[in-house]
Structures are given as C-alpha cells and as structure tokens.
Amino acid sequence: MMFSQKRYKVRRNRFFNFHLPKTVRSTIIFSSIFLLVLLVAGVIYTYEVDQSPDGKIKTSFKQSTLYNPITPVLPAANDKEGVAIDSITTPVSIGSVASVDINTNAGSRCTIVLLVNNVPAPVLDLDPQVADDYGAVGWTWTISSSTPVGTWPLKIICIFNSQSAVAESNITITN
C-alpha cells in the first residue's frame, strides 16, 4: 500500500510573510501577556498606595529625614584657639574687591592686618570680627589706589578665652 503524500499549504497571514516556530511564538505570546500583567499591577499598586481618605498623596518620608540642620556646638572654655584661611582673593587689582574667609572657634574675636614693608598698612582699615556660631569670619574690602603694588603678607589674629592663633598668607596687588 502506498501512502499518498499530501502537501499542506502553510497558511500565511497577509501581514507577515514568514513562519515562526511554535516555541518562539509561544514565548513571545507568554512574554507579552506577562509584561501586560506587570504593567496593570504597577498601575493598580501606584493608584492604591497614593490614595488616602482625605484625597491627599501619602508619602513615606518624615520631614526630619529630608532635612536635618547642623546644630552648632560652642567650644569649651579651655579649648585651644585655631584659625584657618578658607579662601582669599589674590591676585587683586587696585580698585577691585578683595575678600578673605576664615574658620576658627565660634565666638573668637579676629583681626586682619596687611603688612606693607613690614608695617601694618593704614589703607586696610577693617574692623575686628567675631566668629559666628559655626566659626566663620569674613572680610570684604576695595583695594584703594594708595595701596602699593606687590605681594604683601596678610595676617589674621584670632583670640578666644585669652588664647590666640595666627594665620598668614600673601595677597598680590596688581595694577
């Protein structure tokens, strides 16, 4: 007995002119359904979590975790004095603004002195400053035309509970 071989025509979709194996088709269909279920679950979860009885959005953060201000700690009476220059404007030209920022103990009284030819320059007439609760002190001034051009030492002296500290740097004055 002879078996007849029938030829089966593969039915093709008019949009796709190729045939995918059954395992590939099954994987694509399963993945698509799985992603659709995840998307719907995510939308429902987001909707449910954000709802509250008064209609406002709930958040899981406490205000204290978003912003914790730094509380200054005042130095003890027997703490040693120290001073450090944070920033200084140099070089600076005559007529321009110069500034010096330092850090020291909170409550320290600080003075700034510009030495021109080893003599305190009268052109720099800045008032002493008292450090804030964080120990920050700053001076800003305009370089006058009577200030000689050159590189000159700048001294900052801070006093805290009868102890003193000095920070030194150079400032260059140009035309």
Residue pairs with C-beta under 8 A, 6 or more apart in sequence:
10 19
12 19
20 28
49 58
50 57
50 58
51 58
52 58
70 134
72 106
72 133
72 134
73 106
74 106
74 107
74 133
75 105
75 106
75 107
75 160
77 161
78 161
79 105
79 160
79 161
80 163
80 165
81 104
81 105
81 108
81 158
81 159
81 160
81 161
81 163
81 164
81 165
82 104
82 105
82 158
82 165
83 102
83 103
83 104
83 108
83 110
83 156
83 157
83 158
83 165
83 166
83 167
84 102
84 103
84 104
84 167
85 100
85 101
85 102
85 156
85 167
85 169
86 101
86 102
86 103
86 136
87 99
87 100
87 101
88 98
88 99
88 100
88 101
88 154
88 169
88 171
89 96
89 97
89 98
89 99
89 100
89 171
90 98
90 169
90 170
90 171
90 172
91 171
91 172
91 173
91 174
92 98
92 143
92 171
92 172
92 173
92 174
93 143
93 173
93 174
93 175
94 143
94 144
94 145
94 147
94 149
94 173
94 174
94 175
95 142
95 143
95 145
96 142
96 143
97 140
97 141
97 142
97 143
98 140
98 141
98 142
98 143
98 171
99 138
99 139
99 140
99 141
100 112
100 138
100 139
100 154
100 156
100 169
101 136
101 137
101 138
102 110
102 136
102 137
102 138
102 156
102 158
102 167
103 135
103 136
103 137
104 110
104 131
104 135
104 137
104 158
104 160
104 165
105 131
105 135
105 158
105 160
106 131
106 132
106 133
106 134
106 135
107 130
107 131
107 160
108 130
108 131
108 135
108 137
108 158
108 159
108 160
109 128
109 129
109 130
109 131
109 158
109 159
109 160
110 128
110 129
110 130
110 131
110 137
110 156
110 157
110 158
110 159
111 128
111 156
111 157
111 158
112 124
112 126
112 139
112 154
112 155
112 156
113 120
113 121
113 124
113 154
113 155
113 156
113 157
114 120
114 121
114 123
114 124
114 147
114 152
114 153
114 154
114 171
115 121
115 152
115 153
115 154
115 155
116 123
116 147
116 148
116 150
116 152
117 148
121 147
121 152
123 144
123 146
123 147
124 141
124 147
126 139
126 141
129 137
129 138
129 139
130 137
131 137
131 158
137 158
143 173
147 173
148 173
149 173
149 174
149 175
150 172
150 173
151 170
151 171
151 172
151 173
152 170
152 171
152 172
152 173
153 168
153 169
153 170
154 168
154 169
154 170
154 171
155 166
155 167
155 168
156 166
156 167
156 168
157 164
157 165
157 166
158 164
158 165
158 166
158 167
